Amino acid sequence: MICISIVLIRRRCPPVDYVFDTIGKETLLQSFEVVKPGGKVVSVAGLPDAKFAKAYGLNLIWQGLFKLASHKITRASHKAHAGYEFLFMRPNGLQLQRLAELVVTGRLQVRIAKEYPLEEIQAACDYVATGHADGKVIIKLTD
C-alpha cells in the first residue's frame, strides 16, 4: 500500500510500504513513523542526501555537505529501518501516465480529507489552516 497524505498521524495511518512526501521538513520526518520496516519514503520537498549527490556525479565536498544537511532524515530512516530517496522532479508525461494508472487501479491511494466547490475556497483554506486535514483538500472547479 502506498500512502500520499499531507498529515501523517501514526494512529490514523496504518503502517505503509511507501510514503510520497510533498511537504518536507517535519512532515517528512513524521513519514518515517508510518512506513513499515523495509519500506521507503520518497520526497520531492526534502533535502537531497549524499547518495543523491553521488548519483548526480557531484564531488566529495558536495556529497559531504548534503550528508551534513540531511543528517536528521538519515537518522530517521535508520531508526525506522526504511529507505529514503530524494526525487529530483523533471517533467515527464510517461511518469504522470503511470501514476494515473496506479490511482485508477487502486494501487496508489490518495487520502482525501474534504472536497469544496470553488465558491467555498475560503472555507477550504480555513480548514487547511486548522492543521486537522488528514489528507488532500480538493477544490472542485465544476460540478
DSSP file (Angstrom, degrees, kcal/mol; ACC not computed):
  #  RESIDUE AA STRUCTURE BP1 BP2  ACC     N-H-->O    O-->H-N    N-H-->O    O-->H-N    TCO  KAPPA ALPHA  PHI   PSI    X-CA   Y-CA   Z-CA
    1    1 A M              0   0    0      0, 0.0    16,-1.7     0, 0.0    17,-1.3   0.000 360.0 360.0 360.0 139.5    0.0    0.0    0.0
    2    2 A I  E     -ab  18 108A   0    105,-0.5   107,-1.1    15,-0.2     2,-0.5  -0.935 360.0-157.3-112.6 135.4    1.2    3.5   -0.8
    3    3 A C  E     -ab  19 109A   0     15,-2.2    17,-1.3    -2,-0.4     2,-0.5  -0.958  10.8-177.0-117.9 123.0    0.0    6.5    1.3
    4    4 A I  E     + b   0 110A   0    105,-1.2   107,-1.6    -2,-0.5     2,-0.3  -0.981  27.2 146.7-114.2 120.7    0.0   10.0    0.0
    5    5 A S        -     0   0    0     -2,-0.5    17,-0.3    15,-0.4     3,-0.1  -0.998  50.4-143.3-154.8 147.3   -1.0   12.4    2.7
    6    6 A I  S    S+     0   0    0     -2,-0.3     2,-0.6     1,-0.3    -1,-0.1   0.931  99.0  36.4 -74.7 -48.5   -0.4   15.9    3.9
    7    7 A V  S    S-     0   0    0    126,-0.1     2,-0.7     2,-0.0    -1,-0.3  -0.926  71.3-166.5-111.6 119.9   -0.7   15.0    7.6
    8    8 A L        +     0   0    0     -2,-0.6     2,-0.5    -3,-0.1    25,-0.1  -0.901  11.2 175.1-108.2 107.8    0.7   11.6    8.6
    9    9 A I    >>  -     0   0    0     -2,-0.7     3,-2.1     1,-0.1     4,-1.8  -0.964  30.3-137.0-116.6 123.2   -0.5   10.7   12.1
   10   10 A R  T 34 S+     0   0    0     -2,-0.5    -1,-0.1     1,-0.3     3,-0.1   0.816 102.3  50.8 -48.6 -42.2    0.5    7.2   13.3
   11   11 A R  T 34 S+     0   0    0      1,-0.2    -1,-0.3    -3,-0.1    -3,-0.0   0.692 116.3  41.3 -75.4 -15.4   -2.9    6.4   14.8
   12   12 A R  T <4 S+     0   0    0     -3,-2.1    -1,-0.2     1,-0.2    -2,-0.2   0.633 112.3  54.2-102.7 -17.9   -4.7    7.4   11.6
   13   13 A C  S  < S-     0   0    0     -4,-1.8    -1,-0.2    -3,-0.1     3,-0.1  -0.948  78.8-141.6-122.1 111.8   -2.4    5.9    9.0
   14   14 A P        -     0   0    0      0, 0.0    -3,-0.1     0, 0.0    -2,-0.0  -0.241  47.9 -70.2 -65.4 161.6   -1.6    2.2    9.4
   15   15 A P        -     0   0    0      0, 0.0     2,-0.3     0, 0.0    20,-0.2  -0.277  62.4-165.3 -54.7 133.8    2.0    1.2    8.5
   16   16 A V  E     - c   0  35A   0     18,-2.6    20,-3.5    -3,-0.1   -14,-0.1  -0.791  29.3-127.7-122.6 162.7    2.5    1.5    4.8
   17   17 A D  E    S+     0   0A   0    -16,-1.7    23,-2.2    -2,-0.3     2,-0.3   0.870  91.6  17.2 -76.0 -39.2    5.1    0.3    2.3
   18   18 A Y  E     -ac   2  40A   0    -17,-1.3   -15,-2.2    21,-0.2     2,-0.4  -0.979  57.4-162.9-138.1 146.0    5.8    3.7    0.7
   19   19 A V  E     -ac   3  41A   0     21,-1.9    23,-3.1    -2,-0.3     2,-0.7  -1.000   8.9-156.4-126.6 131.4    5.2    7.3    1.6
   20   20 A F  E     - c   0  42A   0    -17,-1.3     2,-0.4    -2,-0.4   -15,-0.4  -0.917  16.8-158.2-107.7 106.5    5.5   10.0   -1.1
   21   21 A D  E     + c   0  43A   0     21,-3.2    23,-2.2    -2,-0.7    24,-0.6  -0.718  26.7 165.2 -92.2 128.3    6.3   13.3    0.7
   22   22 A T  S    S+     0   0    0     -2,-0.4    -1,-0.1   -17,-0.3    21,-0.1   0.263  74.3  54.8-119.0   8.3    5.5   16.6   -1.0
   23   23 A I  S    S-     0   0    0      1,-0.1     2,-0.1   -17,-0.1     3,-0.1   0.802  78.9-167.7-108.8 -45.3    5.8   18.8    2.1
   24   24 A G    >>  +     0   0    0      1,-0.2     3,-1.1     2,-0.1     4,-1.0  -0.386  49.1  61.7  84.3-167.4    9.3   18.2    3.6
   25   25 A K  H 3> S-     0   0    0      1,-0.3     4,-1.8    20,-0.2     3,-0.3  -0.156 120.6  -2.9  48.4-127.5   10.5   19.4    7.0
   26   26 A E  H 3> S+     0   0    0      1,-0.2     4,-2.6     2,-0.2    -1,-0.3   0.851 134.3  57.2 -64.6 -35.7    8.6   17.9    9.9
   27   27 A T  H <> S+     0   0    0     -3,-1.1     4,-1.3     1,-0.2    -1,-0.2   0.895 106.1  50.9 -62.9 -38.7    6.1   16.1    7.7
   28   28 A L  H  X S+     0   0    0     -4,-1.0     4,-0.7    -3,-0.3     3,-0.4   0.938 111.3  47.0 -62.2 -46.7    9.0   14.3    6.0
   29   29 A L  H >< S+     0   0    0     -4,-1.8     3,-0.9     1,-0.2     4,-0.3   0.882 110.3  53.3 -64.0 -37.9   10.4   13.2    9.4
   30   30 A Q  H >< S+     0   0    0     -4,-2.6     3,-1.6     1,-0.2     4,-0.5   0.763  94.5  72.0 -67.1 -24.8    6.9   12.1   10.5
   31   31 A S  H >X S+     0   0    0     -4,-1.3     3,-1.2    -3,-0.4     4,-0.8   0.835  89.0  60.4 -59.7 -32.3    6.7    9.9    7.4
   32   32 A F  T << S+     0   0    0     -3,-0.9    -1,-0.3    -4,-0.7    -2,-0.2   0.661  94.8  64.6 -71.5 -14.0    9.2    7.6    8.9
   33   33 A E  T <4 S+     0   0    0     -3,-1.6    -1,-0.2    -4,-0.3    -2,-0.2   0.668 110.0  35.9 -79.8 -17.0    6.8    6.9   11.8
   34   34 A V  T <4 S+     0   0    0     -3,-1.2   -18,-2.6    -4,-0.5     2,-0.3   0.470  93.9  97.9-115.1  -4.6    4.2    5.3    9.4
   35   35 A V  E  < S-c   16   0A   0     -4,-0.8   -18,-0.2   -20,-0.2     3,-0.1  -0.673  75.0-117.8 -87.7 141.0    6.4    3.5    6.9
   36   36 A K  E >   -     0   0A   0    -20,-3.5     3,-2.6    -2,-0.3     2,-0.1  -0.342  39.5 -87.8 -69.5 152.7    6.9   -0.2    7.5
   37   37 A P  E 3  S+     0   0A   0      0, 0.0    45,-0.2     0, 0.0    44,-0.2  -0.437 122.8  26.4 -56.4 133.4   10.5   -1.6    8.1
   38   38 A G  E 3  S+     0   0A   0     43,-3.4    44,-0.2     1,-0.3    43,-0.1   0.328 103.0 114.8  89.2  -7.4   11.9   -2.3    4.7
   39   39 A G  E <   -     0   0A   0     -3,-2.6    44,-2.9    41,-0.2     2,-0.4  -0.027  59.1-124.1 -81.4-168.7    9.6    0.4    3.2
   40   40 A K  E     -cd  18  83A   0    -23,-2.2   -21,-1.9    42,-0.2     2,-0.5  -1.000   7.7-151.6-145.6 141.8   10.7    3.6    1.6
   41   41 A V  E     -cd  19  84A   0     42,-2.4    44,-2.3    -2,-0.4     2,-0.5  -0.965  17.6-168.8-109.5 124.3   10.0    7.3    1.9
   42   42 A V  E     -cd  20  85A   0    -23,-3.1   -21,-3.2    -2,-0.5     2,-0.4  -0.954   7.0-171.2-114.8 131.7   10.3    9.3   -1.3
   43   43 A S  E     +cd  21  86A   0     42,-2.5    44,-3.0    -2,-0.5   -21,-0.2  -0.971  29.9 179.8-129.7 138.2   10.4   13.1   -1.1
   44   44 A V  S    S+     0   0    0    -23,-2.2    45,-0.2    -2,-0.4   -22,-0.2   0.407  96.0  42.3-103.2  -4.1   10.3   15.9   -3.7
   45   45 A A  S    S+     0   0    0    -24,-0.6   -20,-0.2     2,-0.1   -23,-0.1   0.512  97.2  86.0-119.1 -10.9   10.4   18.5   -0.9
   46   46 A G  S    S-     0   0    0    -25,-0.2    24,-0.0   -22,-0.2    40,-0.0   0.034  87.8 -76.8 -78.0-168.2   13.0   17.1    1.5
   47   47 A L        -     0   0    0     22,-0.1    -1,-0.1   -22,-0.1     2,-0.1  -0.711  41.5-113.9 -93.7 142.8   16.8   17.5    1.3
   48   48 A P        -     0   0    0      0, 0.0     2,-0.2     0, 0.0    22,-0.1  -0.442  36.1-147.2 -64.6 149.4   19.0   15.7   -1.1
   49   49 A D     >  -     0   0    0     -2,-0.1     4,-2.2    20,-0.1    18,-0.2  -0.508  31.3 -89.3-110.5-177.2   21.4   13.3    0.7
   50   50 A A  H  > S+     0   0    0      1,-0.2     4,-2.6    16,-0.2     5,-0.2   0.859 125.6  57.8 -62.4 -35.7   24.9   12.1    0.0
   51   51 A K  H  > S+     0   0    0      2,-0.2     4,-2.3     1,-0.2    -1,-0.2   0.905 107.7  47.4 -61.0 -42.0   23.5    9.2   -2.1
   52   52 A F  H  > S+     0   0    0      2,-0.2     4,-1.8     1,-0.2    -2,-0.2   0.930 111.4  50.6 -63.0 -46.7   21.7   11.7   -4.3
   53   53 A A  H  <>S+     0   0    0     -4,-2.2     5,-2.7     1,-0.2    -2,-0.2   0.897 112.0  47.3 -60.3 -41.5   24.9   13.8   -4.7
   54   54 A K  H ><5S+     0   0    0     -4,-2.6     3,-1.8     1,-0.2    -1,-0.2   0.919 109.4  53.1 -66.2 -43.5   27.0   10.8   -5.6
   55   55 A A  H 3<5S+     0   0    0     -4,-2.3    -1,-0.2     1,-0.3    -2,-0.2   0.812 108.6  51.0 -62.3 -29.8   24.4    9.6   -8.2
   56   56 A Y  T 3<5S-     0   0    0     -4,-1.8    -1,-0.3    -5,-0.1    -2,-0.2   0.313 118.9-111.8 -91.4   9.0   24.5   13.0   -9.8
   57   57 A G  T < 5 +     0   0    0     -3,-1.8    -3,-0.2     1,-0.2    -2,-0.1   0.712  59.5 159.5  74.3  20.9   28.2   13.0  -10.0
   58   58 A L      < -     0   0    0     -5,-2.7    -1,-0.2    -6,-0.2    -2,-0.0  -0.467  43.3-103.4 -75.9 151.6   28.9   15.8   -7.5
   59   59 A N     >  -     0   0    0     -2,-0.1     4,-2.3     1,-0.1     3,-0.2  -0.079  36.0 -94.5 -71.0 173.6   32.3   15.9   -5.9
   60   60 A L  H  > S+     0   0    0      1,-0.2     4,-2.5     2,-0.2     5,-0.2   0.802 122.4  58.3 -61.8 -31.8   33.2   14.7   -2.4
   61   61 A I  H  > S+     0   0    0      2,-0.2     4,-2.3     1,-0.2    -1,-0.2   0.953 109.5  43.3 -63.8 -48.5   32.7   18.2   -0.9
   62   62 A W  H  > S+     0   0    0      1,-0.2     4,-2.7     2,-0.2     5,-0.2   0.895 112.2  54.0 -64.2 -39.1   29.1   18.4   -2.1
   63   63 A Q  H  X S+     0   0    0     -4,-2.3     4,-2.1     1,-0.2    -1,-0.2   0.921 110.1  47.5 -59.6 -43.3   28.5   14.9   -1.0
   64   64 A G  H  X S+     0   0    0     -4,-2.5     4,-2.3     2,-0.2    -2,-0.2   0.887 111.1  50.7 -64.8 -40.1   29.7   15.8    2.5
   65   65 A L  H  X S+     0   0    0     -4,-2.3     4,-2.6     2,-0.2    -2,-0.2   0.917 111.7  47.0 -64.6 -43.4   27.6   18.9    2.6
   66   66 A F  H  X S+     0   0    0     -4,-2.7     4,-1.8     2,-0.2   -16,-0.2   0.866 110.1  54.3 -66.1 -34.6   24.5   17.0    1.6
   67   67 A K  H  < S+     0   0    0     -4,-2.1    -2,-0.2    -5,-0.2    -1,-0.2   0.932 111.8  44.1 -63.4 -45.5   25.3   14.4    4.2
   68   68 A L  H >< S+     0   0    0     -4,-2.3     3,-1.3     1,-0.2     4,-0.2   0.927 113.6  50.1 -63.3 -45.9   25.5   17.0    6.9
   69   69 A A  H 3< S+     0   0    0     -4,-2.6     3,-0.3     1,-0.3    -1,-0.2   0.811 115.5  42.4 -64.9 -30.6   22.4   18.8    5.7
   70   70 A S  T 3X S+     0   0    0     -4,-1.8     4,-2.5     1,-0.2    -1,-0.3   0.142  76.1 115.8-103.9  19.8   20.3   15.6    5.6
   71   71 A H  H <> S+     0   0    0     -3,-1.3     4,-2.4     1,-0.2    -1,-0.2   0.843  75.7  52.5 -63.0 -34.0   21.5   14.0    8.9
   72   72 A K  H  > S+     0   0    0     -3,-0.3     4,-2.3    -4,-0.2    -1,-0.2   0.905 111.4  47.1 -65.8 -40.2   18.1   14.2   10.6
   73   73 A I  H  > S+     0   0    0      2,-0.2     4,-2.5     1,-0.2    -2,-0.2   0.927 112.4  49.2 -66.0 -44.9   16.5   12.5    7.6
   74   74 A T  H  X S+     0   0    0     -4,-2.5     4,-2.4     1,-0.2    -2,-0.2   0.904 111.2  50.0 -61.3 -42.1   19.2    9.8    7.6
   75   75 A R  H  X S+     0   0    0     -4,-2.4     4,-2.5    -5,-0.2    -1,-0.2   0.920 111.7  47.5 -63.2 -44.4   18.8    9.2   11.3
   76   76 A A  H  X S+     0   0    0     -4,-2.3     4,-1.9     1,-0.2    -2,-0.2   0.880 111.1  52.5 -64.1 -38.1   15.0    8.9   11.0
   77   77 A S  H  X>S+     0   0    0     -4,-2.5     5,-2.4     2,-0.2     4,-0.6   0.923 111.6  44.9 -62.6 -46.1   15.5    6.5    8.1
   78   78 A H  H ><5S+     0   0    0     -4,-2.4     3,-0.8     1,-0.2    -2,-0.2   0.905 111.6  52.7 -65.4 -42.2   17.9    4.3   10.0
   79   79 A K  H 3<5S+     0   0    0     -4,-2.5    -1,-0.2     1,-0.2    -2,-0.2   0.874 113.9  43.0 -62.1 -37.3   15.6    4.3   13.1
   80   80 A A  H 3<5S-     0   0    0     -4,-1.9    -1,-0.2    -5,-0.2   -41,-0.2   0.526 105.7-128.4 -84.8  -7.0   12.6    3.2   11.0
   81   81 A H  T <<5 +     0   0    0     -3,-0.8   -43,-3.4    -4,-0.6     2,-0.3   0.902  69.6 125.0  56.2  42.2   14.7    0.6    9.1
   82   82 A A      < -     0   0    0     -5,-2.4    -1,-0.2   -45,-0.2   -42,-0.2  -0.887  61.4-110.9-129.8 158.4   13.3    2.2    5.9
   83   83 A G  E     -d   40   0A   0    -44,-2.9   -42,-2.4    -2,-0.3     2,-0.4  -0.450  21.6-151.1 -86.6 161.9   14.9    3.7    2.8
   84   84 A Y  E     -d   41   0A   0    -44,-0.2     2,-0.4    -2,-0.1   -42,-0.2  -0.999  12.5-179.3-134.1 137.2   14.9    7.4    1.8
   85   85 A E  E     -d   42   0A   0    -44,-2.3   -42,-2.5    -2,-0.4     2,-0.6  -0.986  18.6-148.4-138.5 126.0   15.0    8.7   -1.7
   86   86 A F  E     -d   43   0A   0     -2,-0.4     2,-0.7   -44,-0.2   -42,-0.2  -0.841  19.9-151.0 -89.9 126.8   15.1   12.4   -2.8
   87   87 A L        -     0   0    0    -44,-3.0     2,-0.8    -2,-0.6   -41,-0.1  -0.879   2.6-151.5-105.7 112.5   13.3   12.6   -6.1
   88   88 A F        -     0   0    0     -2,-0.7     2,-0.2     1,-0.0   -44,-0.1  -0.733  26.3-132.7 -82.2 112.9   14.5   15.4   -8.4
   89   89 A M        +     0   0    0     -2,-0.8    -1,-0.0   -45,-0.2   -45,-0.0  -0.475  31.8 170.3 -78.2 133.1   11.4   16.3  -10.4
   90   90 A R        -     0   0    0     -2,-0.2     2,-0.1     2,-0.0    -2,-0.0  -0.990  46.2 -95.6-132.3 141.4   11.6   16.7  -14.1
   91   91 A P        +     0   0    0      0, 0.0     2,-0.3     0, 0.0    -2,-0.0  -0.367  53.7 165.0 -57.9 128.5    8.5   17.0  -16.4
   92   92 A N     >  -     0   0    0      1,-0.1     4,-1.9    -2,-0.1     3,-0.2  -0.806  27.9-166.3-153.3 105.5    7.8   13.5  -17.7
   93   93 A G  H  > S+     0   0    0     -2,-0.3     4,-2.3     1,-0.2     5,-0.1   0.838  91.5  56.3 -60.6 -36.0    4.5   12.6  -19.3
   94   94 A L  H  > S+     0   0    0      2,-0.2     4,-2.1     1,-0.2    -1,-0.2   0.890 107.0  48.8 -66.5 -38.5    5.1    8.9  -19.1
   95   95 A Q  H  > S+     0   0    0     -3,-0.2     4,-2.5     2,-0.2    -1,-0.2   0.908 111.2  49.7 -66.8 -40.9    5.6    9.1  -15.3
   96   96 A L  H  X S+     0   0    0     -4,-1.9     4,-2.3     1,-0.2    -2,-0.2   0.896 110.2  51.3 -63.7 -39.1    2.4   11.0  -14.9
   97   97 A Q  H  X S+     0   0    0     -4,-2.3     4,-2.1     2,-0.2    -2,-0.2   0.909 110.1  49.2 -63.1 -41.8    0.6    8.5  -17.0
   98   98 A R  H  X S+     0   0    0     -4,-2.1     4,-2.1     2,-0.2    -2,-0.2   0.908 110.2  50.7 -65.4 -42.4    1.9    5.7  -14.9
   99   99 A L  H  X S+     0   0    0     -4,-2.5     4,-2.1     1,-0.2    -2,-0.2   0.915 109.2  51.7 -59.7 -43.1    0.9    7.5  -11.7
  100  100 A A  H  X S+     0   0    0     -4,-2.3     4,-2.6     1,-0.2    -2,-0.2   0.903 108.4  51.3 -61.1 -41.0   -2.6    7.9  -13.1
  101  101 A E  H  X S+     0   0    0     -4,-2.1     4,-2.4     1,-0.2     6,-0.3   0.899 108.5  51.6 -62.0 -41.3   -2.8    4.2  -13.9
  102  102 A L  H  X>S+     0   0    0     -4,-2.1     6,-2.0     2,-0.2     5,-1.3   0.878 111.5  47.1 -64.3 -37.7   -1.8    3.4  -10.3
  103  103 A V  H ><5S+     0   0    0     -4,-2.1     3,-0.9     4,-0.2    -2,-0.2   0.939 112.5  49.1 -67.8 -46.7   -4.5    5.6   -8.9
  104  104 A V  H 3<5S+     0   0    0     -4,-2.6    -2,-0.2     1,-0.3    -1,-0.2   0.879 112.8  47.1 -61.5 -39.7   -7.2    4.2  -11.3
  105  105 A T  H 3<5S-     0   0    0     -4,-2.4    -1,-0.3    -5,-0.2    -2,-0.2   0.552 113.2-118.3 -81.5  -6.4   -6.2    0.6  -10.4
  106  106 A G  T <<5S+     0   0    0     -3,-0.9    -3,-0.2    -4,-0.5    -4,-0.1   0.504  84.5 115.5  85.4   3.2   -6.3    1.4   -6.7
  107  107 A R  S   <S+     0   0    0     -5,-1.3  -105,-0.5    -6,-0.3     2,-0.5   0.730  77.4  48.6 -77.3 -21.6   -2.6    0.5   -6.1
  108  108 A L  E    S-b    2   0A   0     -6,-2.0     2,-0.5  -107,-0.1    -2,-0.3  -0.976  79.4-162.4-118.7 117.2   -1.9    4.2   -5.2
  109  109 A Q  E     -b    3   0A   0   -107,-1.1  -105,-1.2    -2,-0.5     2,-0.6  -0.868   5.3-160.3-106.4 128.1   -4.3    5.6   -2.7
  110  110 A V  E     -b    4   0A   0     -2,-0.5     2,-0.5  -107,-0.1  -105,-0.1  -0.926  18.1-135.9-106.1 121.2   -4.7    9.3   -2.3
  111  111 A R        -     0   0    0   -107,-1.6    25,-3.5    -2,-0.6     2,-0.6  -0.650  18.2-162.5 -80.0 123.4   -6.3   10.3    1.0
  112  112 A I  E     -e  136   0B   0     -2,-0.5    25,-0.2    23,-0.3     3,-0.1  -0.934  11.9-176.6-109.5 121.1   -8.9   13.0    0.5
  113  113 A A  E     -     0   0B   0     23,-2.5     2,-0.3    -2,-0.6    24,-0.2   0.945  66.1 -18.9 -79.6 -52.6  -10.0   14.9    3.7
  114  114 A K  E     -e  137   0B   0     22,-1.0    24,-2.6     2,-0.0     2,-0.4  -0.987  52.5-139.1-154.0 157.3  -12.7   17.1    2.2
  115  115 A E  E     -e  138   0B   0     -2,-0.3    24,-0.2    22,-0.2    22,-0.0  -0.971  20.0-174.6-121.1 139.8  -14.0   18.5   -1.1
  116  116 A Y  E     -e  139   0B   0     22,-2.8    24,-3.3    -2,-0.4     2,-0.1  -0.975  25.5-119.0-130.9 144.5  -15.2   22.1   -1.5
  117  117 A P  E >   -e  140   0B   0      0, 0.0     3,-2.2     0, 0.0     7,-0.2  -0.452  38.8-105.0 -73.0 159.2  -16.8   23.9   -4.5
  118  118 A L  G >  S+     0   0    0     22,-1.6     3,-1.5     1,-0.3     4,-0.2   0.830 119.8  64.3 -54.5 -34.4  -14.9   26.8   -5.9
  119  119 A E  G 3  S+     0   0    0      1,-0.3     3,-0.3     2,-0.1    -1,-0.3   0.734 102.6  49.9 -63.9 -20.4  -17.3   29.2   -4.2
  120  120 A E  G <>  +     0   0    0     -3,-2.2     4,-1.9     1,-0.2    -1,-0.3  -0.042  69.7 124.5-107.9  30.7  -16.2   27.9   -0.8
  121  121 A I  H <> S+     0   0    0     -3,-1.5     4,-2.4     1,-0.2     5,-0.2   0.846  72.0  55.7 -61.5 -34.3  -12.5   28.3   -1.4
  122  122 A Q  H  > S+     0   0    0     -3,-0.3     4,-2.5     1,-0.2    -1,-0.2   0.906 106.6  50.3 -65.2 -39.6  -12.1   30.5    1.8
  123  123 A A  H  > S+     0   0    0     -3,-0.2     4,-2.3     2,-0.2    -2,-0.2   0.885 110.1  51.4 -63.6 -38.0  -13.7   27.7    3.9
  124  124 A A  H  X S+     0   0    0     -4,-1.9     4,-2.4     2,-0.2    -2,-0.2   0.926 110.8  47.1 -64.2 -44.5  -11.2   25.2    2.3
  125  125 A C  H  X S+     0   0    0     -4,-2.4     4,-2.2     1,-0.2    -2,-0.2   0.895 111.5  51.3 -64.2 -39.7   -8.3   27.5    3.2
  126  126 A D  H  X S+     0   0    0     -4,-2.5     4,-0.9     2,-0.2    -1,-0.2   0.902 109.4  50.7 -63.0 -40.9   -9.6   27.9    6.7
  127  127 A Y  H ><>S+     0   0    0     -4,-2.3     3,-0.8     1,-0.2     5,-0.7   0.927 110.7  47.9 -63.4 -45.4   -9.9   24.2    7.1
  128  128 A V  H ><5S+     0   0    0     -4,-2.4     3,-1.6     1,-0.2     5,-0.3   0.899 106.7  58.5 -61.1 -39.9   -6.4   23.6    6.0
  129  129 A A  H 3<5S+     0   0    0     -4,-2.2    -1,-0.2     1,-0.3    -2,-0.2   0.728  92.8  67.7 -64.8 -22.1   -5.1   26.3    8.3
  130  130 A T  T <<5S-     0   0    0     -4,-0.9    -1,-0.3    -3,-0.8    -2,-0.2   0.748 101.3-133.0 -68.9 -21.2   -6.6   24.4   11.3
  131  131 A G  T < 5S+     0   0    0     -3,-1.6    -3,-0.1    -4,-0.5    -2,-0.1   0.581  78.8 108.3  80.3   9.1   -4.0   21.7   10.8
  132  132 A H      < +     0   0    0     -5,-0.7     2,-0.4     2,-0.0    -4,-0.1   0.413  37.6 118.5-100.4   0.8   -6.6   19.0   11.1
  133  133 A A        -     0   0    0     -6,-0.3  -126,-0.1    -5,-0.3     4,-0.1  -0.547  42.7-170.1 -69.7 122.9   -6.8   17.9    7.5
  134  134 A D        +     0   0    0     -2,-0.4     2,-0.3     2,-0.1    -1,-0.1  -0.133  68.3   1.9-106.5  38.1   -5.7   14.3    7.3
  135  135 A G  S    S-     0   0    0   -130,-0.1   -23,-0.3  -127,-0.0     2,-0.2  -0.965 105.7 -33.3 172.9-166.4   -5.5   14.2    3.6
  136  136 A K  E     -e  112   0B   0    -25,-3.5   -23,-2.5    -2,-0.3   -22,-1.0  -0.475  46.3-140.6 -75.8 144.7   -5.8   16.3    0.5
  137  137 A V  E     -e  114   0B   0    -24,-0.2     2,-0.4   -25,-0.2   -22,-0.2  -0.947  21.8-151.6-106.3 120.9   -8.3   19.1    0.4
  138  138 A I  E     -e  115   0B   0    -24,-2.6   -22,-2.8    -2,-0.6     2,-0.6  -0.781  10.8-158.3-101.5 133.3   -9.9   19.3   -3.1
  139  139 A I  E     -e  116   0B   0     -2,-0.4     2,-0.6   -24,-0.2   -21,-0.1  -0.953  16.9-147.9-106.4 114.5  -11.3   22.4   -4.7
  140  140 A K  E     -e  117   0B   0    -24,-3.3   -22,-1.6    -2,-0.6     3,-0.1  -0.732  11.3-168.3 -86.6 121.7  -13.8   21.4   -7.4
  141  141 A L  S    S+     0   0    0     -2,-0.6     2,-0.3   -24,-0.2    -1,-0.2   0.825  74.2  12.1 -78.6 -32.2  -13.8   23.9  -10.3
  142  142 A T              0   0    0    -24,-0.0    -1,-0.1   -25,-0.0     0, 0.0  -0.936 360.0 360.0-139.4 162.5  -17.0   22.4  -11.8
  143  143 A D              0   0    0     -2,-0.3    -1,-0.0    -3,-0.1    -3,-0.0   0.455 360.0 360.0 -83.7 360.0  -19.8   20.0  -10.8
